[in-house]
Amino acid sequence: MQQAFDTLINSFIESKVGISENFLSSQLSNDLKENLLHLHSEKSMLAAGTGNQPLVNQDKSVRGDIIYWLDRQHNNAHENAFFDVMDAFVAYLNQSCYTGITGYEFHYTLYETGSFYRKHLDQFRNNDSRQYSMIIYLNAGWLPADGGQLSIYHANGDAQQVDPSSGKTVFFKSSELEHEVQLTNKPRLSITGWLKR
């Protein structure tokens, strides 16, 4: 686990975008994927919006994903196993990088075929508690033709393209890097969240 944490942190330090190919075990990734698909079949996922309370705006021309917030109170074994990993990562990040993270929030994310999310920053204008963004992908056998790449825009104008293949985790500062999800040609699954202070 520490090796995956180090890979994520060191690549972030080098390029402002941390990437680890195996942050979660393949078993946990698959369990979370199955849980997401079950929630979707039960119609438990809701359309996502932009902004925060009381300024949430739902506009499918900007953002087309549906979400479900994870919570230990659900008493779901797979969600709790994920939170155990995140607790360990936050402790390690705070110890090694003095980041002062005190909490986090995560949700399942499903982009159905034909959906996308236009360029944006993750930090709210009226609330700067989100410090780091994390996306953990749950898509086995993803191909470039499937679309849905994460485009991350660096200050020098370069656009970094990240394929949303299963097990891959992306990590960056919420206030610094604009990013967008390109049009997806088949359902695209992930866990998306923010480390906060």
C-alpha positions as CSV (number, residue, x, y, z in Angstrom):
1,M,0.0,0.0,0.0
2,Q,2.8,2.4,0.9
3,Q,4.4,1.9,-2.6
4,A,1.2,2.9,-4.3
5,F,1.0,6.0,-1.9
6,D,4.6,6.9,-2.7
7,T,4.0,6.6,-6.5
8,L,1.0,8.9,-6.3
9,I,2.7,11.5,-4.1
10,N,6.1,11.5,-6.0
11,S,4.5,11.8,-9.4
12,F,2.4,14.7,-8.0
13,I,5.5,16.5,-6.7
14,E,7.2,16.0,-10.1
15,S,4.4,17.1,-12.4
16,K,1.5,18.5,-10.3
17,V,-0.6,15.4,-11.4
18,G,-0.1,12.3,-9.3
19,I,-0.9,9.0,-11.0
20,S,-0.8,5.5,-9.5
21,E,-1.9,2.5,-11.6
22,N,-2.8,0.3,-8.6
23,F,-3.8,2.5,-5.7
24,L,-6.7,0.1,-5.0
25,S,-6.4,-3.7,-5.2
26,S,-8.1,-5.3,-8.2
27,Q,-10.5,-7.0,-5.8
28,L,-11.6,-3.8,-4.1
29,S,-11.9,-2.0,-7.4
30,N,-14.2,-4.8,-8.7
31,D,-16.2,-4.8,-5.5
32,L,-16.7,-1.0,-5.7
33,K,-17.7,-1.3,-9.4
34,E,-20.3,-3.9,-8.7
35,N,-21.6,-1.8,-5.9
36,L,-21.9,1.2,-8.2
37,L,-23.7,-0.8,-10.8
38,H,-26.1,-2.1,-8.2
39,L,-26.9,1.4,-7.0
40,H,-27.5,2.4,-10.6
41,S,-29.9,-0.5,-11.2
42,E,-31.8,0.5,-8.0
43,K,-32.0,4.1,-9.4
44,S,-30.2,5.4,-6.3
45,M,-27.8,7.7,-8.2
46,L,-28.8,11.3,-8.9
47,A,-27.9,13.9,-11.4
48,A,-24.8,15.9,-10.4
49,G,-24.7,19.7,-10.4
50,T,-22.1,22.5,-10.4
51,G,-21.5,24.8,-7.5
52,N,-22.4,24.2,-3.8
53,Q,-25.4,24.9,-1.6
54,P,-27.3,27.1,-2.1
55,L,-25.8,27.7,-5.6
56,V,-26.1,24.2,-7.1
57,N,-26.9,24.4,-10.9
58,Q,-27.9,21.3,-12.9
59,D,-27.1,21.8,-16.6
60,K,-26.5,18.8,-18.8
61,S,-24.8,21.0,-21.4
62,V,-22.0,21.5,-18.8
63,R,-22.1,18.3,-16.7
64,G,-23.8,15.0,-17.4
65,D,-22.8,12.5,-14.8
66,I,-24.8,10.9,-12.0
67,I,-23.5,10.4,-8.5
68,Y,-24.0,8.7,-5.2
69,W,-22.2,9.9,-2.0
70,L,-20.2,7.4,0.0
71,D,-20.7,7.3,3.7
72,R,-19.5,5.0,6.5
73,Q,-23.1,5.3,7.9
74,H,-24.2,3.1,4.9
75,N,-22.4,0.3,6.7
76,N,-21.4,-1.1,3.3
77,A,-18.3,-3.4,3.6
78,H,-16.8,-2.2,0.3
79,E,-17.3,1.5,1.0
80,N,-15.8,1.0,4.4
81,A,-12.8,-0.8,2.9
82,F,-12.3,2.1,0.6
83,F,-12.5,4.5,3.5
84,D,-9.9,2.4,5.4
85,V,-7.5,2.9,2.4
86,M,-8.2,6.7,2.3
87,D,-7.7,7.0,6.1
88,A,-4.3,5.4,5.7
89,F,-3.4,7.6,2.7
90,V,-4.4,10.8,4.5
91,A,-2.3,9.8,7.5
92,Y,0.7,9.1,5.3
93,L,0.2,12.3,3.2
94,N,0.0,14.4,6.4
95,Q,3.0,12.7,7.9
96,S,5.2,12.9,4.8
97,C,4.1,16.2,3.3
98,Y,2.6,18.2,6.2
99,T,-0.6,18.9,4.3
100,G,-2.9,19.3,7.3
101,I,-5.8,17.3,5.7
102,T,-8.6,16.8,8.3
103,G,-11.3,15.2,6.2
104,Y,-12.6,14.1,2.8
105,E,-15.7,13.5,0.7
106,F,-16.2,11.0,-2.1
107,H,-19.0,9.9,-4.4
108,Y,-19.5,7.2,-7.0
109,T,-19.6,8.8,-10.5
110,L,-21.2,7.3,-13.6
111,Y,-21.0,9.0,-17.0
112,E,-23.5,7.3,-19.3
113,T,-22.8,7.0,-23.0
114,G,-22.7,10.4,-24.6
115,S,-22.1,12.4,-21.4
116,F,-19.1,14.7,-20.4
117,Y,-18.1,17.5,-18.0
118,R,-16.8,20.8,-19.4
119,K,-13.6,22.5,-18.2
120,H,-13.7,23.5,-14.6
121,L,-11.9,23.9,-11.3
122,D,-12.9,21.7,-8.3
123,Q,-12.5,24.4,-5.6
124,F,-15.7,26.5,-5.0
125,R,-15.5,30.3,-5.2
126,N,-17.2,30.6,-1.8
127,N,-15.4,27.8,0.0
128,D,-11.7,26.8,-0.2
129,S,-11.9,23.7,2.0
130,R,-11.2,21.3,-1.0
131,Q,-7.4,21.0,-1.2
132,Y,-6.7,17.9,-3.4
133,S,-8.9,16.2,-6.0
134,M,-8.8,12.4,-6.4
135,I,-10.4,10.2,-9.1
136,I,-10.2,6.4,-8.8
137,Y,-11.3,4.7,-12.0
138,L,-13.3,1.4,-12.1
139,N,-13.3,0.6,-15.9
140,A,-11.9,-2.7,-16.9
141,G,-10.7,-3.1,-20.5
142,W,-11.0,0.6,-21.3
143,L,-9.8,1.5,-24.9
144,P,-8.9,4.9,-26.3
145,A,-11.8,4.6,-28.7
146,D,-14.1,4.5,-25.7
147,G,-13.5,8.2,-25.1
148,G,-14.0,9.6,-21.6
149,Q,-10.4,10.8,-21.2
150,L,-9.7,13.2,-18.4
151,S,-8.0,16.3,-19.9
152,I,-5.9,18.2,-17.4
153,Y,-4.7,21.7,-18.4
154,H,-1.3,22.8,-17.1
155,A,-0.2,26.4,-16.7
156,N,2.1,26.2,-19.7
157,G,-0.8,25.4,-21.9
158,D,-0.2,21.7,-22.2
159,A,-3.2,19.4,-22.0
160,Q,-2.5,16.1,-20.3
161,Q,-4.8,13.2,-21.3
162,V,-5.5,10.4,-18.8
163,D,-7.4,7.3,-19.8
164,P,-9.9,6.1,-17.2
165,S,-8.7,2.5,-16.9
166,S,-9.5,0.4,-13.9
167,G,-7.3,0.8,-10.8
168,K,-5.8,4.1,-11.9
169,T,-5.9,7.0,-9.5
170,V,-5.3,10.6,-10.3
171,F,-4.4,13.3,-7.7
172,F,-3.9,17.1,-8.0
173,K,-4.5,20.4,-6.3
174,S,-8.2,21.3,-6.4
175,S,-7.5,25.1,-6.8
176,E,-4.8,24.9,-9.5
177,L,-5.6,22.7,-12.5
178,E,-8.6,23.1,-14.7
179,H,-9.8,19.8,-16.2
180,E,-12.6,18.2,-18.1
181,V,-14.1,14.8,-18.9
182,Q,-14.3,14.2,-22.7
183,L,-17.3,12.7,-24.3
184,T,-17.6,9.1,-23.3
185,N,-18.7,6.4,-25.8
186,K,-19.7,3.9,-23.2
187,P,-20.5,4.0,-19.5
188,R,-17.6,5.4,-17.5
189,L,-17.3,4.5,-13.7
190,S,-15.2,6.1,-11.0
191,I,-15.0,7.3,-7.4
192,T,-14.4,11.0,-7.3
193,G,-13.6,13.1,-4.2
194,W,-11.6,15.7,-2.4
195,L,-9.3,15.8,0.6
196,K,-10.2,18.8,2.8
197,R,-9.1,21.0,5.6
